[in-house]
Amino acid sequence: MNRLFDSLEPAWRSPHYVSIDEDALLFVATDIADADFCIPAWRDEVFPEGDDDIFVEFIGVQHAIQFCFIDEATGQKFDAEYPRGSGKVWRGSYAMTACLKRALDEGVPILDPGFLGALTIEQVRKLFEPVNTPIPLLEERLACLSSVGWKLCLGKYKSFSQLFSASKFLLFNNGEGIVDQLLNDFWAYQDAHMWRGEHQLQFAKRAQLLPMIYHGRALASNGALPLIVDPEHFGPVCDYVVPNALRKLGVLRYVPSLHQKILEGKTLPQWSDEEIEIRALTARAVKLLLDEVNIHRRKGGKEPILIPHLDSYLWSNGRQESEFLHHKTYTIAY
């Protein structure tokens, strides 16, 4: 795995609110081992079409604000129209991505670090013009976009493409990999917590998701984009959707009090023990599930899968889940 995954171990030693049902995990691993796992190519119309630096810069900006799309007052997801005037409405993460693509189509220089660094709240509000439900945490998104702009203007790398290239397309490389440098150099990508005042937990959701999305496009680019060299080191993506998929499958179990809070739509405070346990036990469950799935695949003569394969499978299932509401936390981490 990677050092970030290992950092989460203290949070799953003696959990109070979340547990892993090992029998269910083994059953699920057997059940899905022969599934047709795939890694998305991210060619939806809300993404740039070319397999080039524009795509890399676009997802670099996109993932700096890839968090929290549910309006706290209404419980509805942010929605946006794209293309403009088409009547086609996107929701959640795809709505945010659609807004960036809409701006790019209309000549707004959203990939220019200088433009990002000088953004105003009025410009950001216009950028994320909704159909009905506004995007939450608007000021926080402005802060993230501005920080990315200033870092690219003043830092050692002037673009995300340059960062990827300088990292030799390695996720981890003695502090010089893609994930390493996103976490070290870009405030907008940080996602860590000091647990019990003793252990730093490194979830790094977006810092790992950015190269994961890139890798999916690179795999489908016929060599136009270099592949991530060490994809076996991708760690689990700890967000809202994946734990919900694991709960649907019976792999994750929540104590009744936590289940009731989620059922009632109550917000779990960021860095509360409940929220931390959901994310930490999600990471552990995904890793255990990956290992068990690959045991079955090897026995059946099939190629083992990686975290990006399993993440896509779980994310697709969790996104379609309507029986279980996912937890709500207002955070810029995920």
C-alpha positions in Angstrom: 0.0 0.0 0.0 1.3 3.5 0.8 2.4 5.4 3.8 -0.9 7.4 3.9 -2.9 4.2 4.3 -0.7 3.1 7.2 -1.2 6.4 8.9 -4.9 5.6 9.4 -4.3 2.5 11.5 -4.6 4.3 14.9 -8.2 5.3 14.1 -9.4 1.7 13.5 -7.8 0.1 16.5 -10.8 0.4 18.9 -13.7 2.0 17.0 -16.8 2.9 18.9 -19.2 3.8 16.1 -18.2 1.8 13.0 -17.1 -1.8 12.5 -16.3 -4.2 9.7 -18.3 -7.3 9.3 -15.6 -9.8 8.2 -18.1 -12.5 7.2 -19.9 -10.1 5.0 -16.6 -8.9 3.5 -15.6 -12.4 2.6 -19.0 -13.1 1.1 -18.9 -9.9 -1.0 -15.3 -10.6 -2.2 -16.4 -14.0 -3.4 -19.5 -12.6 -5.0 -17.8 -9.8 -7.0 -14.4 -11.4 -7.7 -15.4 -12.2 -11.3 -17.1 -8.9 -12.0 -16.1 -6.9 -15.1 -14.0 -4.3 -13.2 -12.9 -1.3 -15.3 -11.3 2.1 -14.7 -13.4 5.0 -16.2 -11.8 7.0 -19.0 -13.5 10.2 -17.9 -14.7 11.2 -21.3 -18.1 12.5 -20.2 -19.0 15.8 -22.0 -18.2 17.8 -18.9 -14.5 17.0 -19.3 -12.2 18.4 -22.0 -12.0 16.2 -25.1 -8.3 16.1 -25.7 -5.7 13.8 -24.2 -3.3 16.6 -23.5 -2.1 19.2 -21.0 -5.5 21.0 -21.0 -7.1 17.9 -19.5 -4.4 17.7 -16.9 -4.7 21.4 -15.9 -8.5 21.1 -15.9 -8.6 18.2 -13.5 -6.0 19.9 -11.4 -8.2 22.9 -10.9 -11.3 20.7 -10.6 -10.0 18.5 -7.8 -8.9 21.5 -5.8 -12.6 22.1 -5.2 -13.9 18.6 -5.4 -15.8 18.6 -2.2 -19.3 18.9 -0.6 -22.1 19.4 -3.0 -25.2 19.1 -0.8 -27.0 22.3 0.4 -27.2 22.2 4.2 -30.6 23.9 4.3 -32.5 21.8 1.7 -30.5 18.6 1.5 -30.5 19.0 -2.3 -27.4 18.6 -4.5 -25.9 21.5 -6.4 -27.2 21.5 -10.0 -26.1 23.3 -13.1 -27.0 23.4 -16.8 -24.5 22.4 -19.5 -24.3 23.2 -22.3 -25.9 26.5 -21.6 -29.4 26.7 -23.0 -29.6 22.9 -23.6 -31.8 22.2 -20.6 -29.5 19.4 -19.6 -29.0 19.5 -15.9 -26.0 18.0 -14.0 -25.9 17.4 -10.3 -23.3 17.2 -7.6 -19.7 16.8 -8.6 -20.6 16.6 -12.2 -22.5 19.9 -11.9 -19.3 21.6 -10.6 -17.3 20.0 -13.4 -19.8 21.1 -15.9 -19.5 24.7 -14.7 -15.8 24.6 -15.2 -16.2 23.1 -18.7 -18.9 25.7 -19.5 -16.5 28.5 -18.5 -13.7 27.0 -20.5 -16.0 26.8 -23.6 -17.0 30.4 -23.1 -13.4 31.6 -23.0 -13.1 32.2 -19.3 -9.4 31.6 -18.5 -10.0 29.2 -15.6 -6.8 27.3 -16.2 -4.7 30.5 -16.0 -3.0 30.6 -12.5 -3.0 34.4 -12.6 -6.7 34.5 -13.2 -7.3 32.0 -10.4 -5.2 34.0 -8.0 -7.2 37.2 -8.6 -10.7 35.6 -8.5 -13.4 37.4 -6.6 -16.4 36.0 -4.8 -18.7 37.6 -7.4 -16.8 35.8 -10.2 -17.0 32.5 -8.4 -20.7 32.9 -7.8 -21.2 33.6 -11.5 -18.9 30.7 -12.4 -21.1 28.3 -10.4 -24.4 29.6 -11.5 -27.0 27.0 -10.5 -30.3 25.9 -11.9 -32.0 25.7 -8.5 -29.6 24.6 -5.7 -26.5 26.8 -5.2 -23.1 25.2 -4.6 -22.2 25.2 -0.9 -19.0 26.5 0.7 -18.6 29.1 -2.0 -16.0 31.2 0.0 -14.0 28.1 0.8 -13.9 27.2 -2.9 -12.7 30.7 -3.7 -9.9 30.3 -1.1 -8.9 26.9 -2.7 -8.9 28.3 -6.2 -7.0 31.4 -5.2 -4.4 29.4 -3.3 -3.9 27.1 -6.3 -3.4 30.1 -8.6 -0.9 31.8 -6.3 1.0 28.5 -5.8 1.3 27.9 -9.5 2.3 31.5 -10.1 5.0 31.6 -7.3 5.9 28.0 -6.7 8.5 25.8 -8.4 5.9 24.3 -10.8 3.9 26.6 -13.1 1.3 24.0 -14.0 -0.1 20.6 -12.9 1.4 19.1 -16.1 4.8 20.2 -15.0 4.3 18.7 -11.5 3.3 15.4 -13.0 6.2 15.3 -15.4 8.7 16.4 -12.7 7.3 13.6 -10.4 8.1 11.1 -13.2 4.5 10.1 -13.1 5.1 8.4 -9.7 2.5 8.7 -6.9 5.2 8.4 -4.3 8.9 9.0 -4.8 10.7 9.9 -1.6 8.7 13.0 -1.2 8.8 13.9 -4.9 5.9 12.0 -6.2 2.6 13.5 -7.4 0.7 12.8 -4.2 3.7 13.8 -2.1 3.9 17.2 -3.8 0.2 17.9 -3.9 0.1 17.4 -0.1 3.3 19.3 0.6 2.8 22.3 -1.7 -0.9 22.8 -2.2 -3.0 23.8 0.8 -6.2 23.1 -1.2 -5.3 19.4 -1.4 -4.5 18.8 2.2 -6.7 16.3 4.1 -5.2 15.3 7.4 -6.2 15.2 11.1 -4.3 14.9 14.4 -6.0 12.0 16.1 -6.1 12.1 19.9 -3.4 14.6 19.8 -0.9 11.9 18.9 -1.3 10.5 15.4 -1.6 12.4 12.1 -4.2 10.6 9.9 -3.5 11.3 6.2 -6.7 10.6 4.2 -5.6 12.6 1.2 -8.7 11.9 -0.7 -8.3 14.5 -3.5 -4.6 14.3 -3.7 -5.0 10.6 -4.6 -8.2 11.0 -6.7 -6.6 13.6 -9.0 -3.9 11.2 -10.3 -6.5 8.3 -10.3 -8.7 10.3 -12.7 -5.6 11.1 -14.8 -4.6 7.5 -14.9 -8.0 6.5 -16.2 -7.8 8.9 -19.1 -4.2 8.0 -19.7 -5.1 4.3 -20.0 -7.6 5.2 -22.8 -5.4 7.7 -24.5 -3.5 5.3 -26.8 -0.2 6.5 -25.4 -0.9 10.3 -25.7 -0.7 10.6 -21.9 2.0 8.7 -19.9 0.6 6.2 -17.4 1.0 6.5 -13.7 4.1 4.3 -13.1 3.1 2.9 -9.7 -0.7 2.5 -9.7 -0.4 -0.3 -7.2 0.2 2.4 -4.6 -3.1 4.1 -5.0 -4.9 4.2 -1.6 -8.6 4.0 -0.9 -10.7 7.1 -1.6 -12.5 8.0 1.6 -15.5 10.1 0.8 -19.3 10.0 1.2 -20.2 7.5 -1.5 -17.8 4.6 -0.9 -18.7 4.0 2.7 -22.3 4.1 1.7 -21.7 1.3 -0.8 -19.9 -0.7 1.8 -22.8 -0.2 4.2 -25.3 -1.3 1.5 -23.2 -4.5 1.0 -23.2 -5.2 4.8 -19.4 -4.8 5.1 -19.6 -1.6 7.2 -21.8 -1.6 10.3 -22.8 1.6 12.1 -24.0 1.6 15.7 -27.7 2.5 16.1 -27.1 6.1 17.3 -24.9 6.9 14.2 -27.4 5.1 11.9 -30.2 7.3 13.3 -28.3 10.5 12.9 -27.7 9.7 9.2 -31.3 8.6 8.7 -32.5 12.0 10.2 -30.1 13.9 7.9 -28.1 15.3 10.8 -24.7 16.7 10.1 -21.6 15.0 11.5 -19.1 17.6 12.5 -15.8 17.5 10.6 -13.2 15.6 12.6 -15.7 14.2 15.0 -15.0 10.6 16.1 -18.0 9.4 14.1 -16.8 11.0 10.9 -13.2 9.9 11.4 -14.2 6.3 12.0 -16.4 6.2 8.9 -13.5 7.3 6.8 -10.8 5.3 8.5 -12.8 2.0 8.6 -13.8 2.6 4.9 -10.1 2.7 4.0 -9.4 -0.5 5.9 -12.5 -2.3 4.5 -11.6 -1.4 0.9 -8.0 -2.7 1.4 -9.2 -5.9 2.9 -11.8 -6.3 0.2 -9.2 -5.7 -2.5 -6.9 -8.4 -1.0 -9.7 -11.0 -0.8 -11.0 -10.2 -4.3 -7.5 -10.7 -5.7 -7.1 -14.0 -3.9 -10.2 -15.3 -5.7 -9.1 -13.8 -9.0 -5.7 -15.4 -8.9 -7.2 -18.8 -8.1 -9.5 -18.3 -11.1 -6.6 -17.4 -13.4 -7.7 -13.8 -13.6 -5.5 -10.6 -13.4 -5.6 -9.0 -10.0 -7.3 -5.6 -9.8 -6.1 -2.4 -8.2 -7.7 0.3 -6.0 -8.9 2.3 -9.0 -10.9 -0.7 -10.2 -12.5 -1.4 -6.9 -13.1 2.3 -6.2 -15.0 2.7 -9.4 -17.1 -0.4 -8.7 -18.0 0.8 -5.2 -18.5 4.4 -6.2 -20.9 3.4 -8.9 -22.9 1.2 -6.5 -22.9 3.8 -3.7 -24.0 6.5 -6.1 -27.0 4.6 -7.1 -28.0 3.7 -3.6 -31.3 5.2 -2.4 -32.1 3.0 0.6 -29.3 4.3 2.7 -28.6 8.0 3.1 -24.9 8.8 3.2 -23.5 10.8 6.1 -23.3 14.6 5.8 -20.2 16.6 6.8 -19.5 20.1 5.7 -15.8 20.1 4.9 -13.4 20.9 2.1 -11.7 17.6 2.5 -14.1 15.5 0.4 
